[in-house]
């Protein structure tokens, strides 16, 4: 039987929730899903950028809603999922994308030791905040998503992980690296448990991307330089580089894929080439 690409990647009418959806990778996922007819609910803790994103997508003809919610607030997150499930009739796809950075690593861009980022000097409040958002917030998001998806026969959960989940890093802060390692295993464990419920759980693992994370530090040439040198393609990722994979994972083309982590990094995780 011949299957057309328009059918294989059809997301028309799907009800999609995207956490951290007002900027960066989350917004890029929203854009490609909206362009292909999905209905969107963007969750974000920044009310201003959220309103701008929803207004722009709606102006381009998308069905888009916004929820100003912090993923570390379990009660508010649960309420937001319930509200949008009521509005859309169901939730088909969740992009669990919200996250924060962990600051610079133990090496500076010139290869010297960053004495302010030694393991013994990492502030406990920073460690706790990164874990609360990147790991606990993801767990609460998956819990809320699953409660709604089980009512309607299944769904897709797509998590933003990182290459830092499986490789050590010199230029990325330890709290971030460790939190993303936890994320990767949470994806696998969730996928194992939920497969029989017709709920797939997969991860997108970006390499160094230029976004607003960590205050947008990779927008600065000096901060980008060591990552550009270490990436075989010699450039950092841009949000649009994630869109093809996001559409695939949300579509019927990925119906038999679960527990996977797909790396999008320009070869960064392979090692320096030249």
Secondary structure, 3 states (H helix, E strand, C coil): CCCCHHHHCCCCCCEEEEECCCCHHHHHHHHHHHHCCCEEEEEECCHHHHHHHHHHHHHCCCEEEEEECCCCCHHHHHHHHHHHHHHHCCCCEEEECCCCCCCECCECCCCCECHHHCHHHCCHHHHHHHHHHHHHHHHHHHHHHHHHHHHCCCEEEEEECCHHHCCCCCCECHHHHHHHHHHHHHHHHHHHHHHHHCEEEEEEEECCECCCHHHHHHHCHHHHHHHHHHCCCCCCECHHHHHHHHHHHHCHHHCCCCCCEEEECCCHHHCCCC
